Amino acid sequence: MTGDERRDPTDAPDTVPQPDPRDLALIDELRAAALRLDPVPPSAVTAARESLALRRLDSWLAELTRDTTVDELALAGVRGAPPRLLTFEADGLTVEVEVTATAGSVQLVGQLVPPQPARIEVHHRGGISEVRADELGRFSAGDIARGPTRLLCTPAGDPAARATQTDWVVL
């Protein structure tokens, strides 16, 4: 193509090429084989539905901003398995959580910043565990089932205060 034969980007074909029917048939066969030979576990389907369920409209969303499992390479020289540290941030509240693995479950120890008393609901595969953060914002929750987990933090003492919920994270 010479400089005088520049193509106009608005000159797009009027039709979109259609896939070969043989390719579509092969995709359908592969999909059926995958469903038959390696079905999605029902617990994974349930966890996916729950994680995508409508968030509470009356709460702030605290997004995951730090997860030490992402930084595992930096800890390669450390002996033993350090606890996992998570940080969730929302407008006006930071939730810091240390996750320690126990036999078949996890233990959470956390801190609200700024420090404040609150009711903390830990939503996890095993149900909802409710704990309290003290006046320094400290809380602890044990025997949390491994899997998708989120926290719902409701400030104590002010019924009109807006709750903050974290992103779902797999523990």
C-alpha positions in Angstrom: 0.0 0.0 0.0 1.4 3.4 -1.0 0.9 6.6 0.9 -1.8 7.6 -1.5 -3.8 4.4 -0.9 -4.5 4.9 2.8 -7.5 3.0 4.0 -10.4 4.9 5.6 -11.0 3.4 9.1 -14.7 3.9 8.7 -14.7 1.5 5.7 -15.7 -1.6 7.6 -17.3 -4.6 6.0 -21.0 -4.7 6.2 -21.1 -8.3 7.3 -19.3 -10.1 10.1 -17.7 -13.4 9.1 -19.6 -16.4 10.4 -17.8 -19.2 12.1 -17.5 -22.6 10.3 -20.4 -24.9 11.4 -17.9 -27.7 11.9 -16.1 -25.5 14.5 -19.3 -24.8 16.3 -20.1 -28.5 16.4 -16.6 -29.3 17.8 -17.1 -26.6 20.5 -20.4 -28.2 21.5 -18.8 -31.6 21.7 -16.0 -30.3 23.8 -18.4 -28.5 26.1 -20.5 -31.7 26.6 -17.4 -33.8 27.3 -16.1 -31.3 29.9 -19.5 -31.2 31.6 -19.6 -35.0 31.7 -16.0 -35.8 32.6 -15.2 -32.8 34.9 -18.4 -31.2 36.1 -18.3 -28.0 38.2 -18.7 -28.9 41.9 -22.1 -27.7 43.3 -20.2 -25.9 46.0 -18.4 -23.8 43.4 -21.6 -22.9 41.7 -23.2 -21.9 45.0 -20.1 -19.8 46.0 -20.1 -18.1 42.6 -23.8 -17.2 42.9 -23.3 -15.9 46.5 -20.3 -13.8 45.6 -22.1 -12.2 42.7 -25.4 -11.6 44.6 -26.6 -8.1 44.9 -24.5 -6.2 47.4 -26.1 -4.5 50.3 -27.3 -1.2 48.9 -27.0 0.5 52.3 -23.3 -0.3 52.8 -20.0 1.1 51.5 -17.8 -1.3 49.6 -14.2 -1.8 51.0 -12.0 -3.0 48.1 -9.1 -5.3 48.6 -5.9 -3.2 48.3 -3.3 -5.5 49.7 -2.9 -9.3 49.9 0.4 -10.8 50.9 -0.2 -13.9 48.9 0.6 -11.7 45.9 3.9 -10.9 47.6 5.0 -14.5 48.3 8.1 -14.2 46.1 9.3 -11.4 48.3 9.1 -13.8 51.3 10.9 -16.7 49.7 13.7 -16.5 52.2 11.4 -16.6 55.3 11.2 -19.8 57.2 7.7 -21.2 57.8 4.5 -20.0 56.5 3.8 -16.4 57.5 0.1 -15.5 58.1 -1.7 -13.9 55.2 -2.4 -10.2 55.6 -5.3 -8.5 53.8 -6.2 -4.8 53.7 -9.6 -3.5 52.5 -10.2 0.2 52.0 -13.4 2.2 51.8 -14.1 5.9 52.1 -13.5 6.5 55.8 -12.6 3.0 56.9 -9.7 0.5 56.5 -10.1 -3.1 57.6 -6.8 -4.9 58.2 -7.1 -8.7 58.6 -4.5 -11.4 59.5 -5.5 -14.8 58.3 -3.9 -17.9 60.0 -4.7 -21.4 58.8 -5.8 -23.9 61.4 -6.9 -27.5 61.0 -9.6 -27.3 58.4 -10.5 -23.6 59.0 -8.9 -20.2 59.4 -8.6 -17.7 62.3 -9.0 -14.0 61.6 -7.5 -11.3 63.7 -8.4 -7.8 62.6 -8.2 -4.0 63.2 -10.5 -1.2 62.0 -8.8 2.1 61.1 -9.8 4.6 62.5 -10.3 2.6 65.7 -14.0 2.2 66.6 -16.3 -0.3 68.2 -18.4 -2.2 65.6 -20.3 -5.4 64.9 -18.5 -7.6 62.4 -20.3 -10.3 60.4 -18.0 -12.8 58.8 -19.8 -14.3 55.8 -18.2 -17.7 54.9 -19.0 -21.1 53.5 -20.0 -22.3 57.0 -22.5 -19.5 57.6 -22.2 -16.1 59.3 -20.0 -15.6 62.3 -20.7 -12.5 64.3 -18.0 -10.9 66.5 -17.5 -7.4 68.0 -14.6 -5.0 67.5 -13.6 -3.2 70.7 -13.1 0.5 71.2 -9.7 0.1 69.6 -11.2 -1.5 66.6 -9.7 -4.9 67.3 -11.6 -8.1 66.6 -11.0 -11.9 66.3 -13.0 -14.6 64.6 -12.1 -18.3 64.8 -13.3 -21.5 63.1 -14.0 -19.7 59.8 -14.6 -22.2 56.9 -12.1 -22.0 54.1 -13.5 -20.6 50.9 -15.2 -17.3 49.8 -15.4 -14.9 52.7 -16.4 -11.3 53.2 -16.8 -9.0 56.2 -19.7 -6.7 57.0 -18.7 -4.0 59.6 -21.5 -2.0 61.2 -20.4 0.8 63.6 -21.7 0.4 67.1 -23.8 3.0 68.9 -25.1 4.8 65.8 -28.1 3.0 64.2 -28.1 5.4 61.3 -24.4 4.7 60.5 -23.7 3.1 57.2 -22.1 -0.4 57.2 -19.0 -1.2 55.2 -18.6 -4.6 53.5 -15.4 -6.0 52.0 -14.9 -7.6 48.6 -15.2 -11.4 48.6 -11.9 -13.1 49.0 -11.0 -16.8 49.0 -9.4 -17.9 52.3 
